[in-house]
Amino acid sequence: MIRPYVTLSCAMSLDGYLDSATPRKLAMSNAADFDRVDQLRAESDAIMVGASTVRRDCPRLLVRAEERRLRRLAQGKPVSPSKVTVTATGELPADSAFFTEGDVEKLVYCPQAGLDRIRGALSDVATVVGLGATVTMADVVADLARRGVKRLMVEGGGKLHTQFLADDLADELQLVVAPFFVGESRAPRFVEAGPFPWTASRRATLAATCRIGDVVLLRYALSDRFHTEALESESIGELSARL
Ligand SMILES: NC(=O)c1ccc[n+]([C@@H]2O[C@H](COP(=O)([O-])OP(=O)(O)OC[C@H]3O[C@@H](n4cnc5c(N)ncnc54)[C@H](OP(=O)(O)O)[C@@H]3O)[C@@H](O)[C@H]2O)c1
């Protein structure tokens, strides 16, 4: 079974951080860029974030624009994509907006050994799936494919992006660069260390750039599927026309 088309999406500071290390979350992007992200969500069947992002951000991960929600309904899809996360500890608050907001499927992947415990804590709010001794992103995307997911959007954080990139499971990267520095070594980075397939001698393909107010979007093609399966990006095309 073919795995979903995987798009990684995030916004980072000029020095490569996703957030600050302080209790207060940093807003990296701007309203026009949030609207682009909303379009990308609307084009996805599932949205995945790491457990730290659920704990820190309490994200709703819903399609916001009414016309996009209606378009999805007209296409026979739920108003918003399924939500997906992964955890080993199982420390996920059941009252997080990730679980409580939106009448959509919520999936939690965990190692098989923690399944009973985590299911006990979260089965009222999500479907908890055990995947092997340790969860790999290859197993996650294979399971999502079996559940009918054709397009997966991965919205961070860095630990999750690192695994998708190092395991060569990403087809596209939409990376926004915000015009400021974080400057705190304890803050989460866009990626951690890893054996990435793209190196100085095997460079990734920069497919498009787009200025969105005071941020810039860099769109990288990371697999051959980008050229055959990337949508004629409404998000970027519409935006360029508007700006
Ligand atoms: N600027 C942006 O666009 C953006 C986007 C998203 C997030 N963020 C920020 O990024 C920060 C979080 O990033 P992060 O890199 O620290 O963490 P993360 O990637 O969000 O989550 C890491 C956690 O996910 C779970 N996990 C990941 N891979 C796993 C695997 N293979 N098996 C089992 N569990 C796995 C573990 O949870 P357990 O500890 O529960 O086991 C791990 O501690 C937050 O500050 C957030 O606000 C920013």
The ligand as an SDF file (V2000), in Angstrom:
LIG
                    3D

 48 52  0  0  0  0  0  0  0  0999 V2000
    7.1210   27.0990   15.0750 N   0  0  0  0  0  0  0  0  0  0  0  0
    6.4110   26.0580   14.6860 C   0  0  0  0  0  0  0  0  0  0  0  0
    5.9710   25.9780   13.5210 O   0  0  0  0  0  0  0  0  0  0  0  0
    6.1400   24.9430   15.6530 C   0  0  0  0  0  0  0  0  0  0  0  0
    5.4030   23.8350   15.2330 C   0  0  0  0  0  0  0  0  0  0  0  0
    5.2050   22.7960   16.1470 C   0  0  0  0  0  0  0  0  0  0  0  0
    5.7630   22.8650   17.4160 C   0  0  0  0  0  0  0  0  0  0  0  0
    6.4550   23.9590   17.7730 N   0  0  0  0  0  0  0  0  0  0  0  0
    7.1140   24.0180   19.0910 C   0  0  0  0  0  0  0  0  0  0  0  0
    8.0360   22.9360   19.1610 O   0  0  0  0  0  0  0  0  0  0  0  0
    8.1890   22.5630   20.5280 C   0  0  0  0  0  0  0  0  0  0  0  0
    8.0530   21.0570   20.6430 C   0  0  0  0  0  0  0  0  0  0  0  0
    8.9860   20.4260   19.8050 O   0  0  0  0  0  0  0  0  0  0  0  0
    9.8650   19.1940   20.3290 P   0  0  0  0  0  0  0  0  0  0  0  0
   10.8460   18.8740   19.2620 O   0  0  0  0  0  0  0  0  0  0  0  0
   10.3710   19.5340   21.6900 O   0  0  0  0  0  0  0  0  0  0  0  0
    8.8170   18.0170   20.5110 O   0  0  0  0  0  0  0  0  0  0  0  0
    7.7210   17.3110   19.5610 P   0  0  0  0  0  0  0  0  0  0  0  0
    8.3520   16.8150   18.3070 O   0  0  0  0  0  0  0  0  0  0  0  0
    6.5140   18.1710   19.4540 O   0  0  0  0  0  0  0  0  0  0  0  0
    7.2980   16.0810   20.5010 O   0  0  0  0  0  0  0  0  0  0  0  0
    8.2770   15.1850   20.9810 C   0  0  0  0  0  0  0  0  0  0  0  0
    7.5570   14.1530   21.8070 C   0  0  0  0  0  0  0  0  0  0  0  0
    6.7060   13.3610   20.9610 O   0  0  0  0  0  0  0  0  0  0  0  0
    6.7720   12.0050   21.3550 C   0  0  0  0  0  0  0  0  0  0  0  0
    7.4550   11.2460   20.3210 N   0  0  0  0  0  0  0  0  0  0  0  0
    8.1120   11.7030   19.2220 C   0  0  0  0  0  0  0  0  0  0  0  0
    8.5740   10.6850   18.4880 N   0  0  0  0  0  0  0  0  0  0  0  0
    8.2110    9.5540   19.1350 C   0  0  0  0  0  0  0  0  0  0  0  0
    8.3880    8.1770   18.8660 C   0  0  0  0  0  0  0  0  0  0  0  0
    9.0430    7.7420   17.7680 N   0  0  0  0  0  0  0  0  0  0  0  0
    7.8770    7.2930   19.7370 N   0  0  0  0  0  0  0  0  0  0  0  0
    7.1990    7.6900   20.8480 C   0  0  0  0  0  0  0  0  0  0  0  0
    6.9900    8.9880   21.1540 N   0  0  0  0  0  0  0  0  0  0  0  0
    7.4970    9.9110   20.2970 C   0  0  0  0  0  0  0  0  0  0  0  0
    7.5410   11.9710   22.6710 C   0  0  0  0  0  0  0  0  0  0  0  0
    6.5430   12.2200   23.6520 O   0  0  0  0  0  0  0  0  0  0  0  0
    6.5850   11.7000   25.1620 P   0  0  0  0  0  0  0  0  0  0  0  0
    7.5780   12.5980   25.8260 O   0  0  0  0  0  0  0  0  0  0  0  0
    5.1840   11.8950   25.6680 O   0  0  0  0  0  0  0  0  0  0  0  0
    7.0130   10.2690   25.1600 O   0  0  0  0  0  0  0  0  0  0  0  0
    8.4730   13.1610   22.5020 C   0  0  0  0  0  0  0  0  0  0  0  0
    8.9590   13.6490   23.7310 O   0  0  0  0  0  0  0  0  0  0  0  0
    7.1190   23.3090   21.3040 C   0  0  0  0  0  0  0  0  0  0  0  0
    7.7380   24.4140   21.9340 O   0  0  0  0  0  0  0  0  0  0  0  0
    6.1740   23.8050   20.2390 C   0  0  0  0  0  0  0  0  0  0  0  0
    5.5350   25.0110   20.5870 O   0  0  0  0  0  0  0  0  0  0  0  0
    6.6540   25.0080   16.9250 C   0  0  0  0  0  0  0  0  0  0  0  0
  1  2  1  0
  2  3  2  0
  2  4  1  0
  4  5  1  0
  4 48  2  0
  5  6  2  0
  6  7  1  0
  7  8  2  0
  8  9  1  0
  8 48  1  0
  9 10  1  0
  9 46  1  0
 10 11  1  0
 11 12  1  0
 11 44  1  0
 12 13  1  0
 13 14  1  0
 14 15  2  0
 14 16  1  0
 14 17  1  0
 17 18  1  0
 18 19  2  0
 18 20  1  0
 18 21  1  0
 21 22  1  0
 22 23  1  0
 23 24  1  0
 23 42  1  0
 24 25  1  0
 25 26  1  0
 25 36  1  0
 26 27  1  0
 26 35  1  0
 27 28  2  0
 28 29  1  0
 29 30  1  0
 29 35  2  0
 30 31  1  0
 30 32  2  0
 32 33  1  0
 33 34  2  0
 34 35  1  0
 36 37  1  0
 36 42  1  0
 37 38  1  0
 38 39  2  0
 38 40  1  0
 38 41  1  0
 42 43  1  0
 44 45  1  0
 44 46  1  0
 46 47  1  0
M  CHG  2   8   1  16  -1
M  END
$$$$
